[in-house]
Amino acid sequence: MNTKTSILRAIGILGGVVRAAEALQVRRYQTVQQWVETGSVPPKYCPDIERATGGQVRCEELRSDVDWGYLRGTARKRNAARVIA
């Protein structure tokens, strides 16, 4: 699934562009529309989108270039398991 599709899915779950902007505390709904047009969400909004969608749209879907495992604190655990195995 590509990023644009994930953004559109999140907007649908949240009830449209205006409601998504409200749920994410984005001042202008046009900002959310811009995310769709560019196919890119600023990383700082990804955790808010994940929470607002109840985990249906995850940070990893929105920004695969960010090491969310590290930020979630799970990267170290995965790497440790590889060393043991």
Secondary structure, 3 states (H helix, E strand, C coil): CCHHHHHHHHHHHHCCHHHHHHHCCCCCHHHHHHHHHHCCCCHHHHHHHHHHCCCCCCHHHHCCCCCHHHHHCCHHHHHHHHHHC
